[in-house]
Amino acid sequence: MPERAKLDRLGKEARAVKFPDGSKGVILVEAGTPQDEADEIAARLWAESPEAGVPGDLGGSLLDGM
């Protein structure tokens, strides 16, 4: 079964997004989420993430509300 079909059954879909620093990535969102909202979610996740290369744990902040 294709991966997309598996995600659709779960009510999720993968979205390509651009983060505020210009990097690109893929996030998992609720199926049907508009692209602009997916980009806003990506920006919030980026803002809440620790700086790259800085040791430490995530503290669960990226998973809050999931």
mmCIF file of the N, C-alpha and C atoms, coordinates in Angstrom:
data_MODEL
# 
_entry.id   MODEL 
# 
loop_
_atom_site.group_PDB 
_atom_site.id 
_atom_site.type_symbol 
_atom_site.label_atom_id 
_atom_site.label_alt_id 
_atom_site.label_comp_id 
_atom_site.label_asym_id 
_atom_site.label_entity_id 
_atom_site.label_seq_id 
_atom_site.pdbx_PDB_ins_code 
_atom_site.Cartn_x 
_atom_site.Cartn_y 
_atom_site.Cartn_z 
_atom_site.occupancy 
_atom_site.B_iso_or_equiv 
_atom_site.pdbx_formal_charge 
_atom_site.auth_seq_id 
_atom_site.auth_comp_id 
_atom_site.auth_asym_id 
_atom_site.auth_atom_id 
_atom_site.pdbx_PDB_model_num 
ATOM 1   N N  . MET A 1 1  ? 0.853  -1.182 0.000  1.00 0.00 ? 1  MET A N  1 
ATOM 2   C CA . MET A 1 1  ? 0.000  0.000  0.000  1.00 0.00 ? 1  MET A CA 1 
ATOM 3   C C  . MET A 1 1  ? 0.897  1.244  0.000  1.00 0.00 ? 1  MET A C  1 
ATOM 4   N N  . PRO A 1 2  ? 0.644  2.224  -0.856 1.00 0.00 ? 2  PRO A N  1 
ATOM 5   C CA . PRO A 1 2  ? 1.478  3.425  -0.891 1.00 0.00 ? 2  PRO A CA 1 
ATOM 6   C C  . PRO A 1 2  ? 1.441  4.175  0.438  1.00 0.00 ? 2  PRO A C  1 
ATOM 7   N N  . GLU A 1 3  ? 2.557  4.837  0.775  1.00 0.00 ? 3  GLU A N  1 
ATOM 8   C CA . GLU A 1 3  ? 2.641  5.574  2.040  1.00 0.00 ? 3  GLU A CA 1 
ATOM 9   C C  . GLU A 1 3  ? 1.546  6.628  2.152  1.00 0.00 ? 3  GLU A C  1 
ATOM 10  N N  . ARG A 1 4  ? 1.250  7.338  1.074  1.00 0.00 ? 4  ARG A N  1 
ATOM 11  C CA . ARG A 1 4  ? 0.223  8.384  1.128  1.00 0.00 ? 4  ARG A CA 1 
ATOM 12  C C  . ARG A 1 4  ? -1.119 7.805  1.565  1.00 0.00 ? 4  ARG A C  1 
ATOM 13  N N  . ALA A 1 5  ? -1.479 6.645  1.052  1.00 0.00 ? 5  ALA A N  1 
ATOM 14  C CA . ALA A 1 5  ? -2.746 6.025  1.431  1.00 0.00 ? 5  ALA A CA 1 
ATOM 15  C C  . ALA A 1 5  ? -2.765 5.707  2.916  1.00 0.00 ? 5  ALA A C  1 
ATOM 16  N N  . LYS A 1 6  ? -1.646 5.257  3.458  1.00 0.00 ? 6  LYS A N  1 
ATOM 17  C CA . LYS A 1 6  ? -1.579 4.965  4.889  1.00 0.00 ? 6  LYS A CA 1 
ATOM 18  C C  . LYS A 1 6  ? -1.796 6.234  5.698  1.00 0.00 ? 6  LYS A C  1 
ATOM 19  N N  . LEU A 1 7  ? -1.164 7.328  5.295  1.00 0.00 ? 7  LEU A N  1 
ATOM 20  C CA . LEU A 1 7  ? -1.327 8.589  6.015  1.00 0.00 ? 7  LEU A CA 1 
ATOM 21  C C  . LEU A 1 7  ? -2.755 9.102  5.892  1.00 0.00 ? 7  LEU A C  1 
ATOM 22  N N  . ASP A 1 8  ? -3.356 8.995  4.709  1.00 0.00 ? 8  ASP A N  1 
ATOM 23  C CA . ASP A 1 8  ? -4.724 9.457  4.515  1.00 0.00 ? 8  ASP A CA 1 
ATOM 24  C C  . ASP A 1 8  ? -5.686 8.720  5.439  1.00 0.00 ? 8  ASP A C  1 
ATOM 25  N N  . ARG A 1 9  ? -5.454 7.437  5.622  1.00 0.00 ? 9  ARG A N  1 
ATOM 26  C CA . ARG A 1 9  ? -6.324 6.663  6.509  1.00 0.00 ? 9  ARG A CA 1 
ATOM 27  C C  . ARG A 1 9  ? -6.206 7.142  7.940  1.00 0.00 ? 9  ARG A C  1 
ATOM 28  N N  . LEU A 1 10 ? -5.067 7.697  8.298  1.00 0.00 ? 10 LEU A N  1 
ATOM 29  C CA . LEU A 1 10 ? -4.861 8.205  9.651  1.00 0.00 ? 10 LEU A CA 1 
ATOM 30  C C  . LEU A 1 10 ? -5.328 9.650  9.789  1.00 0.00 ? 10 LEU A C  1 
ATOM 31  N N  . GLY A 1 11 ? -5.784 10.246 8.701  1.00 0.00 ? 11 GLY A N  1 
ATOM 32  C CA . GLY A 1 11 ? -6.214 11.636 8.738  1.00 0.00 ? 11 GLY A CA 1 
ATOM 33  C C  . GLY A 1 11 ? -5.054 12.615 8.725  1.00 0.00 ? 11 GLY A C  1 
ATOM 34  N N  . LYS A 1 12 ? -3.899 12.169 8.277  1.00 0.00 ? 12 LYS A N  1 
ATOM 35  C CA . LYS A 1 12 ? -2.695 13.005 8.231  1.00 0.00 ? 12 LYS A CA 1 
ATOM 36  C C  . LYS A 1 12 ? -2.174 13.049 6.808  1.00 0.00 ? 12 LYS A C  1 
ATOM 37  N N  . GLU A 1 13 ? -1.397 14.086 6.512  1.00 0.00 ? 13 GLU A N  1 
ATOM 38  C CA . GLU A 1 13 ? -0.695 14.139 5.239  1.00 0.00 ? 13 GLU A CA 1 
ATOM 39  C C  . GLU A 1 13 ? 0.613  14.885 5.419  1.00 0.00 ? 13 GLU A C  1 
ATOM 40  N N  . ALA A 1 14 ? 1.593  14.502 4.622  1.00 0.00 ? 14 ALA A N  1 
ATOM 41  C CA . ALA A 1 14 ? 2.907  15.141 4.666  1.00 0.00 ? 14 ALA A CA 1 
ATOM 42  C C  . ALA A 1 14 ? 2.867  16.378 3.778  1.00 0.00 ? 14 ALA A C  1 
ATOM 43  N N  . ARG A 1 15 ? 3.450  17.472 4.269  1.00 0.00 ? 15 ARG A N  1 
ATOM 44  C CA . ARG A 1 15 ? 3.494  18.713 3.498  1.00 0.00 ? 15 ARG A CA 1 
ATOM 45  C C  . ARG A 1 15 ? 4.911  19.230 3.407  1.00 0.00 ? 15 ARG A C  1 
ATOM 46  N N  . ALA A 1 16 ? 5.314  19.615 2.212  1.00 0.00 ? 16 ALA A N  1 
ATOM 47  C CA . ALA A 1 16 ? 6.594  20.290 2.020  1.00 0.00 ? 16 ALA A CA 1 
ATOM 48  C C  . ALA A 1 16 ? 6.416  21.730 2.490  1.00 0.00 ? 16 ALA A C  1 
ATOM 49  N N  . VAL A 1 17 ? 7.337  22.206 3.325  1.00 0.00 ? 17 VAL A N  1 
ATOM 50  C CA . VAL A 1 17 ? 7.251  23.557 3.877  1.00 0.00 ? 17 VAL A CA 1 
ATOM 51  C C  . VAL A 1 17 ? 8.605  24.244 3.784  1.00 0.00 ? 17 VAL A C  1 
ATOM 52  N N  . LYS A 1 18 ? 8.573  25.561 3.890  1.00 0.00 ? 18 LYS A N  1 
ATOM 53  C CA . LYS A 1 18 ? 9.798  26.348 3.927  1.00 0.00 ? 18 LYS A CA 1 
ATOM 54  C C  . LYS A 1 18 ? 9.841  27.029 5.289  1.00 0.00 ? 18 LYS A C  1 
ATOM 55  N N  . PHE A 1 19 ? 10.946 26.821 6.011  1.00 0.00 ? 19 PHE A N  1 
ATOM 56  C CA . PHE A 1 19 ? 11.104 27.396 7.340  1.00 0.00 ? 19 PHE A CA 1 
ATOM 57  C C  . PHE A 1 19 ? 11.592 28.839 7.235  1.00 0.00 ? 19 PHE A C  1 
ATOM 58  N N  . PRO A 1 20 ? 11.428 29.642 8.304  1.00 0.00 ? 20 PRO A N  1 
ATOM 59  C CA . PRO A 1 20 ? 11.818 31.052 8.265  1.00 0.00 ? 20 PRO A CA 1 
ATOM 60  C C  . PRO A 1 20 ? 13.277 31.306 7.881  1.00 0.00 ? 20 PRO A C  1 
ATOM 61  N N  . ASP A 1 21 ? 14.165 30.350 8.132  1.00 0.00 ? 21 ASP A N  1 
ATOM 62  C CA . ASP A 1 21 ? 15.577 30.548 7.773  1.00 0.00 ? 21 ASP A CA 1 
ATOM 63  C C  . ASP A 1 21 ? 15.856 30.187 6.315  1.00 0.00 ? 21 ASP A C  1 
ATOM 64  N N  . GLY A 1 22 ? 14.806 29.814 5.571  1.00 0.00 ? 22 GLY A N  1 
ATOM 65  C CA . GLY A 1 22 ? 14.954 29.478 4.160  1.00 0.00 ? 22 GLY A CA 1 
ATOM 66  C C  . GLY A 1 22 ? 15.148 27.999 3.886  1.00 0.00 ? 22 GLY A C  1 
ATOM 67  N N  . SER A 1 23 ? 15.388 27.209 4.934  1.00 0.00 ? 23 SER A N  1 
ATOM 68  C CA . SER A 1 23 ? 15.538 25.771 4.731  1.00 0.00 ? 23 SER A CA 1 
ATOM 69  C C  . SER A 1 23 ? 14.173 25.157 4.422  1.00 0.00 ? 23 SER A C  1 
ATOM 70  N N  . LYS A 1 24 ? 14.204 23.988 3.829  1.00 0.00 ? 24 LYS A N  1 
ATOM 71  C CA . LYS A 1 24 ? 12.968 23.306 3.466  1.00 0.00 ? 24 LYS A CA 1 
ATOM 72  C C  . LYS A 1 24 ? 12.852 22.018 4.257  1.00 0.00 ? 24 LYS A C  1 
ATOM 73  N N  . GLY A 1 25 ? 11.633 21.565 4.446  1.00 0.00 ? 25 GLY A N  1 
ATOM 74  C CA . GLY A 1 25 ? 11.413 20.327 5.172  1.00 0.00 ? 25 GLY A CA 1 
ATOM 75  C C  . GLY A 1 25 ? 10.035 19.769 4.878  1.00 0.00 ? 25 GLY A C  1 
ATOM 76  N N  . VAL A 1 26 ? 9.715  18.705 5.572  1.00 0.00 ? 26 VAL A N  1 
ATOM 77  C CA . VAL A 1 26 ? 8.414  18.055 5.445  1.00 0.00 ? 26 VAL A CA 1 
ATOM 78  C C  . VAL A 1 26 ? 7.858  17.880 6.845  1.00 0.00 ? 26 VAL A C  1 
ATOM 79  N N  . ILE A 1 27 ? 6.601  18.261 7.036  1.00 0.00 ? 27 ILE A N  1 
ATOM 80  C CA . ILE A 1 27 ? 5.940  18.063 8.320  1.00 0.00 ? 27 ILE A CA 1 
ATOM 81  C C  . ILE A 1 27 ? 4.654  17.274 8.092  1.00 0.00 ? 27 ILE A C  1 
ATOM 82  N N  . LEU A 1 28 ? 4.163  16.677 9.141  1.00 0.00 ? 28 LEU A N  1 
ATOM 83  C CA . LEU A 1 28 ? 2.924  15.918 9.101  1.00 0.00 ? 28 LEU A CA 1 
ATOM 84  C C  . LEU A 1 28 ? 1.829  16.791 9.699  1.00 0.00 ? 28 LEU A C  1 
ATOM 85  N N  . VAL A 1 29 ? 0.734  16.979 8.959  1.00 0.00 ? 29 VAL A N  1 
ATOM 86  C CA . VAL A 1 29 ? -0.383 17.809 9.417  1.00 0.00 ? 29 VAL A CA 1 
ATOM 87  C C  . VAL A 1 29 ? -1.690 17.048 9.234  1.00 0.00 ? 29 VAL A C  1 
ATOM 88  N N  . GLU A 1 30 ? -2.759 17.581 9.807  1.00 0.00 ? 30 GLU A N  1 
ATOM 89  C CA . GLU A 1 30 ? -4.082 17.001 9.603  1.00 0.00 ? 30 GLU A CA 1 
ATOM 90  C C  . GLU A 1 30 ? -4.423 17.078 8.119  1.00 0.00 ? 30 GLU A C  1 
ATOM 91  N N  . ALA A 1 31 ? -5.021 16.027 7.599  1.00 0.00 ? 31 ALA A N  1 
ATOM 92  C CA . ALA A 1 31 ? -5.426 16.020 6.193  1.00 0.00 ? 31 ALA A CA 1 
ATOM 93  C C  . ALA A 1 31 ? -6.363 17.194 5.934  1.00 0.00 ? 31 ALA A C  1 
ATOM 94  N N  . GLY A 1 32 ? -6.162 17.873 4.823  1.00 0.00 ? 32 GLY A N  1 
ATOM 95  C CA . GLY A 1 32 ? -7.008 19.002 4.461  1.00 0.00 ? 32 GLY A CA 1 
ATOM 96  C C  . GLY A 1 32 ? -6.521 20.345 4.981  1.00 0.00 ? 32 GLY A C  1 
ATOM 97  N N  . THR A 1 33 ? -5.419 20.348 5.739  1.00 0.00 ? 33 THR A N  1 
ATOM 98  C CA . THR A 1 33 ? -4.871 21.603 6.249  1.00 0.00 ? 33 THR A CA 1 
ATOM 99  C C  . THR A 1 33 ? -4.385 22.444 5.069  1.00 0.00 ? 33 THR A C  1 
ATOM 100 N N  . PRO A 1 34 ? -4.815 23.718 4.990  1.00 0.00 ? 34 PRO A N  1 
ATOM 101 C CA . PRO A 1 34 ? -4.341 24.573 3.895  1.00 0.00 ? 34 PRO A CA 1 
ATOM 102 C C  . PRO A 1 34 ? -2.825 24.759 3.957  1.00 0.00 ? 34 PRO A C  1 
ATOM 103 N N  . GLN A 1 35 ? -2.200 24.969 2.804  1.00 0.00 ? 35 GLN A N  1 
ATOM 104 C CA . GLN A 1 35 ? -0.743 25.109 2.749  1.00 0.00 ? 35 GLN A CA 1 
ATOM 105 C C  . GLN A 1 35 ? -0.251 26.278 3.596  1.00 0.00 ? 35 GLN A C  1 
ATOM 106 N N  . ASP A 1 36 ? -0.974 27.405 3.593  1.00 0.00 ? 36 ASP A N  1 
ATOM 107 C CA . ASP A 1 36 ? -0.515 28.548 4.386  1.00 0.00 ? 36 ASP A CA 1 
ATOM 108 C C  . ASP A 1 36 ? -0.518 28.224 5.878  1.00 0.00 ? 36 ASP A C  1 
ATOM 109 N N  . GLU A 1 37 ? -1.484 27.421 6.318  1.00 0.00 ? 37 GLU A N  1 
ATOM 110 C CA . GLU A 1 37 ? -1.518 27.001 7.718  1.00 0.00 ? 37 GLU A CA 1 
ATOM 111 C C  . GLU A 1 37 ? -0.373 26.032 8.023  1.00 0.00 ? 37 GLU A C  1 
ATOM 112 N N  . ALA A 1 38 ? -0.060 25.143 7.084  1.00 0.00 ? 38 ALA A N  1 
ATOM 113 C CA . ALA A 1 38 ? 1.073  24.228 7.261  1.00 0.00 ? 38 ALA A CA 1 
ATOM 114 C C  . ALA A 1 38 ? 2.370  25.028 7.388  1.00 0.00 ? 38 ALA A C  1 
ATOM 115 N N  . ASP A 1 39 ? 2.511  26.084 6.580  1.00 0.00 ? 39 ASP A N  1 
ATOM 116 C CA . ASP A 1 39 ? 3.698  26.938 6.669  1.00 0.00 ? 39 ASP A CA 1 
ATOM 117 C C  . ASP A 1 39 ? 3.764  27.656 8.019  1.00 0.00 ? 39 ASP A C  1 
ATOM 118 N N  . GLU A 1 40 ? 2.614  28.086 8.548  1.00 0.00 ? 40 GLU A N  1 
ATOM 119 C CA . GLU A 1 40 ? 2.574  28.723 9.870  1.00 0.00 ? 40 GLU A CA 1 
ATOM 120 C C  . GLU A 1 40 ? 2.977  27.733 10.967 1.00 0.00 ? 40 GLU A C  1 
ATOM 121 N N  . ILE A 1 41 ? 2.509  26.504 10.868 1.00 0.00 ? 41 ILE A N  1 
ATOM 122 C CA . ILE A 1 41 ? 2.882  25.468 11.837 1.00 0.00 ? 41 ILE A CA 1 
ATOM 123 C C  . ILE A 1 41 ? 4.391  25.233 11.775 1.00 0.00 ? 41 ILE A C  1 
ATOM 124 N N  . ALA A 1 42 ? 4.927  25.158 10.558 1.00 0.00 ? 42 ALA A N  1 
ATOM 125 C CA . ALA A 1 42 ? 6.370  24.960 10.388 1.00 0.00 ? 42 ALA A CA 1 
ATOM 126 C C  . ALA A 1 42 ? 7.151  26.112 11.011 1.00 0.00 ? 42 ALA A C  1 
ATOM 127 N N  . ALA A 1 43 ? 6.678  27.339 10.828 1.00 0.00 ? 43 ALA A N  1 
ATOM 128 C CA . ALA A 1 43 ? 7.353  28.505 11.408 1.00 0.00 ? 43 ALA A CA 1 
ATOM 129 C C  . ALA A 1 43 ? 7.329  28.439 12.931 1.00 0.00 ? 43 ALA A C  1 
ATOM 130 N N  . ARG A 1 44 ? 6.210  27.999 13.492 1.00 0.00 ? 44 ARG A N  1 
ATOM 131 C CA . ARG A 1 44 ? 6.110  27.878 14.954 1.00 0.00 ? 44 ARG A CA 1 
ATOM 132 C C  . ARG A 1 44 ? 7.050  26.787 15.470 1.00 0.00 ? 44 ARG A C  1 
ATOM 133 N N  . LEU A 1 45 ? 7.085  25.648 14.784 1.00 0.00 ? 45 LEU A N  1 
ATOM 134 C CA . LEU A 1 45 ? 7.999  24.571 15.183 1.00 0.00 ? 45 LEU A CA 1 
ATOM 135 C C  . LEU A 1 45 ? 9.449  25.035 15.096 1.00 0.00 ? 45 LEU A C  1 
ATOM 136 N N  . TRP A 1 46 ? 9.776  25.759 14.033 1.00 0.00 ? 46 TRP A N  1 
ATOM 137 C CA . TRP A 1 46 ? 11.138 26.278 13.848 1.00 0.00 ? 46 TRP A CA 1 
ATOM 138 C C  . TRP A 1 46 ? 11.494 27.223 14.995 1.00 0.00 ? 46 TRP A C  1 
ATOM 139 N N  . ALA A 1 47 ? 10.569 28.108 15.363 1.00 0.00 ? 47 ALA A N  1 
ATOM 140 C CA . ALA A 1 47 ? 10.820 29.079 16.430 1.00 0.00 ? 47 ALA A CA 1 
ATOM 141 C C  . ALA A 1 47 ? 10.987 28.400 17.790 1.00 0.00 ? 47 ALA A C  1 
ATOM 142 N N  . GLU A 1 48 ? 10.289 27.288 18.003 1.00 0.00 ? 48 GLU A N  1 
ATOM 143 C CA . GLU A 1 48 ? 10.346 26.588 19.286 1.00 0.00 ? 48 GLU A CA 1 
ATOM 144 C C  . GLU A 1 48 ? 11.503 25.602 19.375 1.00 0.00 ? 48 GLU A C  1 
ATOM 145 N N  . SER A 1 49 ? 12.170 25.339 18.260 1.00 0.00 ? 49 SER A N  1 
ATOM 146 C CA . SER A 1 49 ? 13.261 24.363 18.234 1.00 0.00 ? 49 SER A CA 1 
ATOM 147 C C  . SER A 1 49 ? 14.536 24.954 18.808 1.00 0.00 ? 49 SER A C  1 
ATOM 148 N N  . PRO A 1 50 ? 15.347 24.110 19.462 1.00 0.00 ? 50 PRO A N  1 
ATOM 149 C CA . PRO A 1 50 ? 16.651 24.595 19.929 1.00 0.00 ? 50 PRO A CA 1 
ATOM 150 C C  . PRO A 1 50 ? 17.535 24.905 18.727 1.00 0.00 ? 50 PRO A C  1 
ATOM 151 N N  . GLU A 1 51 ? 18.509 25.765 18.927 1.00 0.00 ? 51 GLU A N  1 
ATOM 152 C CA . GLU A 1 51 ? 19.424 26.113 17.836 1.00 0.00 ? 51 GLU A CA 1 
ATOM 153 C C  . GLU A 1 51 ? 20.190 24.878 17.376 1.00 0.00 ? 51 GLU A C  1 
ATOM 154 N N  . ALA A 1 52 ? 20.455 24.813 16.097 1.00 0.00 ? 52 ALA A N  1 
ATOM 155 C CA . ALA A 1 52 ? 21.219 23.699 15.544 1.00 0.00 ? 52 ALA A CA 1 
ATOM 156 C C  . ALA A 1 52 ? 22.612 23.689 16.147 1.00 0.00 ? 52 ALA A C  1 
ATOM 157 N N  . GLY A 1 53 ? 23.072 22.530 16.529 1.00 0.00 ? 53 GLY A N  1 
ATOM 158 C CA . GLY A 1 53 ? 24.411 22.396 17.078 1.00 0.00 ? 53 GLY A CA 1 
ATOM 159 C C  . GLY A 1 53 ? 24.512 22.682 18.561 1.00 0.00 ? 53 GLY A C  1 
ATOM 160 N N  . VAL A 1 54 ? 23.413 23.070 19.195 1.00 0.00 ? 54 VAL A N  1 
ATOM 161 C CA . VAL A 1 54 ? 23.425 23.330 20.631 1.00 0.00 ? 54 VAL A CA 1 
ATOM 162 C C  . VAL A 1 54 ? 22.933 22.078 21.337 1.00 0.00 ? 54 VAL A C  1 
ATOM 163 N N  . PRO A 1 55 ? 23.790 21.468 22.181 1.00 0.00 ? 55 PRO A N  1 
ATOM 164 C CA . PRO A 1 55 ? 23.360 20.252 22.871 1.00 0.00 ? 55 PRO A CA 1 
ATOM 165 C C  . PRO A 1 55 ? 22.228 20.541 23.854 1.00 0.00 ? 55 PRO A C  1 
ATOM 166 N N  . GLY A 1 56 ? 21.420 19.558 24.079 1.00 0.00 ? 56 GLY A N  1 
ATOM 167 C CA . GLY A 1 56 ? 20.313 19.688 25.027 1.00 0.00 ? 56 GLY A CA 1 
ATOM 168 C C  . GLY A 1 56 ? 19.129 18.895 24.529 1.00 0.00 ? 56 GLY A C  1 
ATOM 169 N N  . ASP A 1 57 ? 18.142 18.714 25.402 1.00 0.00 ? 57 ASP A N  1 
ATOM 170 C CA . ASP A 1 57 ? 16.986 17.940 24.963 1.00 0.00 ? 57 ASP A CA 1 
ATOM 171 C C  . ASP A 1 57 ? 15.881 18.886 24.511 1.00 0.00 ? 57 ASP A C  1 
ATOM 172 N N  . LEU A 1 58 ? 14.928 18.350 23.772 1.00 0.00 ? 58 LEU A N  1 
ATOM 173 C CA . LEU A 1 58 ? 13.836 19.151 23.236 1.00 0.00 ? 58 LEU A CA 1 
ATOM 174 C C  . LEU A 1 58 ? 12.802 19.492 24.297 1.00 0.00 ? 58 LEU A C  1 
ATOM 175 N N  . GLY A 1 59 ? 12.800 18.774 25.388 1.00 0.00 ? 59 GLY A N  1 
ATOM 176 C CA . GLY A 1 59 ? 11.848 19.066 26.452 1.00 0.00 ? 59 GLY A CA 1 
ATOM 177 C C  . GLY A 1 59 ? 10.405 18.812 26.068 1.00 0.00 ? 59 GLY A C  1 
ATOM 178 N N  . GLY A 1 60 ? 10.183 18.138 24.963 1.00 0.00 ? 60 GLY A N  1 
ATOM 179 C CA . GLY A 1 60 ? 8.825  17.810 24.551 1.00 0.00 ? 60 GLY A CA 1 
ATOM 180 C C  . GLY A 1 60 ? 8.073  18.951 23.891 1.00 0.00 ? 60 GLY A C  1 
ATOM 181 N N  . SER A 1 61 ? 8.675  20.131 23.761 1.00 0.00 ? 61 SER A N  1 
ATOM 182 C CA . SER A 1 61 ? 7.940  21.279 23.232 1.00 0.00 ? 61 SER A CA 1 
ATOM 183 C C  . SER A 1 61 ? 7.433  21.051 21.812 1.00 0.00 ? 61 SER A C  1 
ATOM 184 N N  . LEU A 1 62 ? 8.157  20.295 21.014 1.00 0.00 ? 62 LEU A N  1 
ATOM 185 C CA . LEU A 1 62 ? 7.714  20.055 19.645 1.00 0.00 ? 62 LEU A CA 1 
ATOM 186 C C  . LEU A 1 62 ? 6.527  19.111 19.586 1.00 0.00 ? 62 LEU A C  1 
ATOM 187 N N  . LEU A 1 63 ? 6.315  18.345 20.630 1.00 0.00 ? 63 LEU A N  1 
ATOM 188 C CA . LEU A 1 63 ? 5.230  17.371 20.625 1.00 0.00 ? 63 LEU A CA 1 
ATOM 189 C C  . LEU A 1 63 ? 4.009  17.851 21.395 1.00 0.00 ? 63 LEU A C  1 
ATOM 190 N N  . ASP A 1 64 ? 4.108  18.981 22.090 1.00 0.00 ? 64 ASP A N  1 
ATOM 191 C CA . ASP A 1 64 ? 2.968  19.491 22.844 1.00 0.00 ? 64 ASP A CA 1 
ATOM 192 C C  . ASP A 1 64 ? 1.789  19.734 21.912 1.00 0.00 ? 64 ASP A C  1 
ATOM 193 N N  . GLY A 1 65 ? 0.631  19.332 22.338 1.00 0.00 ? 65 GLY A N  1 
ATOM 194 C CA . GLY A 1 65 ? -0.571 19.557 21.560 1.00 0.00 ? 65 GLY A CA 1 
ATOM 195 C C  . GLY A 1 65 ? -0.801 18.574 20.431 1.00 0.00 ? 65 GLY A C  1 
ATOM 196 N N  . MET A 1 66 ? 0.030  17.552 20.337 1.00 0.00 ? 66 MET A N  1 
ATOM 197 C CA . MET A 1 66 ? -0.174 16.569 19.265 1.00 0.00 ? 66 MET A CA 1 
ATOM 198 C C  . MET A 1 66 ? -1.061 15.465 19.770 1.00 0.00 ? 66 MET A C  1 
# 
